[in-house]
Amino acid sequence: MDKQKFTSDLLVVGAGIAGLTAALETAETGFTVSLIEKMPNIGGRVAQLNQYFPKLCPPSCGLEVNIRRLRDNPKINLSTLAEVVSVEGEPGDYTVKVKITPRYINEDATDTDIENCIDKCATVLKNDFNYGLDNRKAIFLPYNNAFPMKYVFDKDALSDDEAKNIASVCSDIIDLDQKEEIVEMRVKAIIWATGWTPYNADNLTELRYKGNANVITNVELERLASANGPTGGKIQIAGKDSKIDKIAFVQSAGSRDENHQEFCSTICCMASLKQVRYIREEFPDAEIYICYIDIRTPGCYEDFYEESKKDEKLHLKRGKIAKVINDPNSDQMIVESEDTLGTGLDQIKVDLVVLATGMKPNTDTFPDKTMLDGCGFIKTDKDRGIIACGVCAAPNDVASSVQDATGAAMKAIHIIKEGK
Ligand SMILES: Cc1cc2nc3c(=O)[nH]c(=O)nc-3n(C[C@H](O)[C@H](O)[C@H](O)COP(=O)(O)OP(=O)(O)OC[C@H]3O[C@@H](n4cnc5c(N)ncnc54)[C@H](O)[C@@H]3O)c2cc1C
């Protein structure tokens, strides 16, 4: 094997908390790492949370320390807007083709030049970072603490004519001559850390997500509660400024359900209990209902659950939700459930419904679909060179994803040193 020809020892695909951890652990042991991320910024879904359970600290407290480690480590080569196109080879020697999309922004443009252009650019697009709850310009910074702190021109979301128009208005900062590149990398091991996407709530027709501003998902609530979110941290129903008095969480929305995702995402009960704390700060008198099949708060999370139960205006209702309907006499929604511990079929009228949707593993670009388990997660098999960590490997919280990533780094180091 000709060592000179390797791009790096390890390729990590995905720079969320799991991929970032795997890359850092491997690089800090002395190996070289190519870390690729398909978005313009790293941090994954964690960057979109308001606070982490169980400590309720902002996600920046976990991410910033890792970003500092990344900045300080010359052994990691980060590429953003980068995706795997193909993988060939075997443990010890892989050739991977990676597509890198440019930012289409002149390298020497100053932030002031760019901000002046953003003011001139009239085109707005849905802001993915806020799950489409607000809009952003076609030239944008992913969010205020993004790393890398670099602007992007979202050319691919525009027609050619729209892109050319904006480029002519902002000719001093936009460079449409920058071209997409296919880069070939030769590496000894690969770690997949591609994470998850929220289950598509549009599929939950019986829960009336589509078309009702007062039916939102748990990830949207994270953004509404965030100081850098679309409402500056004010939890409100789109288009309304009225007080929210009653809220229902629908647990396992699209999870543990053979018509949607059959598995339990494991974190949604903790996510809802955490979100009750945010809501309580803003609406001290609100009546909050959590409608659940089972509350799953494993290990030490049981303490968080016990503490939450002290909230007298939090009502835990056991029973699968049958449906959500529009109240014909008001703007409220009616949540109909079978309360298996109480009164049988029950209806609650609420101002806001939060669907606790689960996590769907991201495996679109994972090349060997035979290595997905029955729920669609990537199965690690070191002998075949398949190493996955974080939520693309199993539905998990941040702490477990980080532990998993450290284990993945160990497996990758073994392959780097031994070939298998
Ligand atoms: C509503 C909700 C609230 C939550 N709150 C908490 C909480 O308070 N505390 C907690 O511990 N956990 C929480 N979680 C769970 C937490 O979000 C996950 O544990 C965490 O995101 C897992 O990180 P990850 O790196 O595996 O995945 P991700 O965060 O999804 O990161 C994956 C990265 O890979 C990138 N990627 C994807 N595909 C590709 C590709 N093909 N090529 C290159 N890059 C790619 C993505 O863009 C992303 O940056 C919550 C989950 C939900 C649904």
PDBQT file of the ligand as one rigid body, heavy atoms in Angstrom, charges set to zero:
ROOT
HETATM    1  C1  LIG A 501     -37.562  17.349  19.415  1.00  0.00    +0.000 C 
HETATM    2  C2  LIG A 501     -36.229  16.791  19.783  1.00  0.00    +0.000 A 
HETATM    3  C3  LIG A 501     -35.548  17.324  20.852  1.00  0.00    +0.000 A 
HETATM    4  C4  LIG A 501     -34.342  16.765  21.278  1.00  0.00    +0.000 A 
HETATM    5  N1  LIG A 501     -33.747  17.267  22.392  1.00  0.00    +0.000 NA
HETATM    6  C5  LIG A 501     -32.648  16.651  22.890  1.00  0.00    +0.000 A 
HETATM    7  C6  LIG A 501     -32.086  17.083  24.119  1.00  0.00    +0.000 A 
HETATM    8  O1  LIG A 501     -32.555  18.027  24.742  1.00  0.00    +0.000 OA
HETATM    9  N2  LIG A 501     -31.017  16.393  24.614  1.00  0.00    +0.000 N 
HETATM   10  C7  LIG A 501     -30.479  15.310  23.963  1.00  0.00    +0.000 A 
HETATM   11  O2  LIG A 501     -29.526  14.700  24.475  1.00  0.00    +0.000 OA
HETATM   12  N3  LIG A 501     -30.966  14.910  22.749  1.00  0.00    +0.000 NA
HETATM   13  C8  LIG A 501     -32.036  15.553  22.197  1.00  0.00    +0.000 A 
HETATM   14  N4  LIG A 501     -32.536  15.153  20.998  1.00  0.00    +0.000 N 
HETATM   15  C9  LIG A 501     -31.797  14.127  20.219  1.00  0.00    +0.000 C 
HETATM   16  C10 LIG A 501     -30.597  14.764  19.454  1.00  0.00    +0.000 C 
HETATM   17  O3  LIG A 501     -31.100  15.713  18.537  1.00  0.00    +0.000 OA
HETATM   18  C11 LIG A 501     -29.773  13.670  18.755  1.00  0.00    +0.000 C 
HETATM   19  O4  LIG A 501     -29.290  12.779  19.730  1.00  0.00    +0.000 OA
HETATM   20  C12 LIG A 501     -28.580  14.262  17.984  1.00  0.00    +0.000 C 
HETATM   21  O5  LIG A 501     -29.015  15.163  16.990  1.00  0.00    +0.000 OA
HETATM   22  C13 LIG A 501     -27.769  13.130  17.340  1.00  0.00    +0.000 C 
HETATM   23  O6  LIG A 501     -26.675  13.678  16.625  1.00  0.00    +0.000 OA
HETATM   24  P1  LIG A 501     -26.139  13.040  15.273  1.00  0.00    +0.000 P 
HETATM   25  O7  LIG A 501     -24.808  13.658  15.027  1.00  0.00    +0.000 OA
HETATM   26  O8  LIG A 501     -26.235  11.562  15.309  1.00  0.00    +0.000 OA
HETATM   27  O9  LIG A 501     -27.172  13.499  14.142  1.00  0.00    +0.000 OA
HETATM   28  P2  LIG A 501     -27.497  14.928  13.513  1.00  0.00    +0.000 P 
HETATM   29  O10 LIG A 501     -27.651  15.936  14.567  1.00  0.00    +0.000 OA
HETATM   30  O11 LIG A 501     -28.660  14.686  12.597  1.00  0.00    +0.000 OA
HETATM   31  O12 LIG A 501     -26.219  15.268  12.633  1.00  0.00    +0.000 OA
HETATM   32  C14 LIG A 501     -25.951  14.585  11.425  1.00  0.00    +0.000 C 
HETATM   33  C15 LIG A 501     -25.151  15.475  10.482  1.00  0.00    +0.000 C 
HETATM   34  O13 LIG A 501     -24.861  14.752   9.285  1.00  0.00    +0.000 OA
HETATM   35  C16 LIG A 501     -25.131  15.587   8.148  1.00  0.00    +0.000 C 
HETATM   36  N5  LIG A 501     -25.444  14.719   7.018  1.00  0.00    +0.000 N 
HETATM   37  C17 LIG A 501     -26.586  14.012   6.792  1.00  0.00    +0.000 A 
HETATM   38  N6  LIG A 501     -26.488  13.319   5.646  1.00  0.00    +0.000 NA
HETATM   39  C18 LIG A 501     -25.273  13.599   5.114  1.00  0.00    +0.000 A 
HETATM   40  C19 LIG A 501     -24.579  13.193   3.946  1.00  0.00    +0.000 A 
HETATM   41  N7  LIG A 501     -25.125  12.340   3.091  1.00  0.00    +0.000 N 
HETATM   42  N8  LIG A 501     -23.349  13.677   3.709  1.00  0.00    +0.000 NA
HETATM   43  C20 LIG A 501     -22.769  14.556   4.583  1.00  0.00    +0.000 A 
HETATM   44  N9  LIG A 501     -23.379  14.977   5.720  1.00  0.00    +0.000 NA
HETATM   45  C21 LIG A 501     -24.599  14.501   5.984  1.00  0.00    +0.000 A 
HETATM   46  C22 LIG A 501     -26.318  16.421   8.607  1.00  0.00    +0.000 C 
HETATM   47  O14 LIG A 501     -26.449  17.584   7.805  1.00  0.00    +0.000 OA
HETATM   48  C23 LIG A 501     -25.939  16.718  10.053  1.00  0.00    +0.000 C 
HETATM   49  O15 LIG A 501     -25.100  17.840  10.161  1.00  0.00    +0.000 OA
HETATM   50  C24 LIG A 501     -33.753  15.681  20.550  1.00  0.00    +0.000 A 
HETATM   51  C25 LIG A 501     -34.412  15.173  19.428  1.00  0.00    +0.000 A 
HETATM   52  C26 LIG A 501     -35.655  15.703  19.062  1.00  0.00    +0.000 A 
HETATM   53  C27 LIG A 501     -36.413  15.095  17.919  1.00  0.00    +0.000 C 
ENDROOT
TORSDOF 0
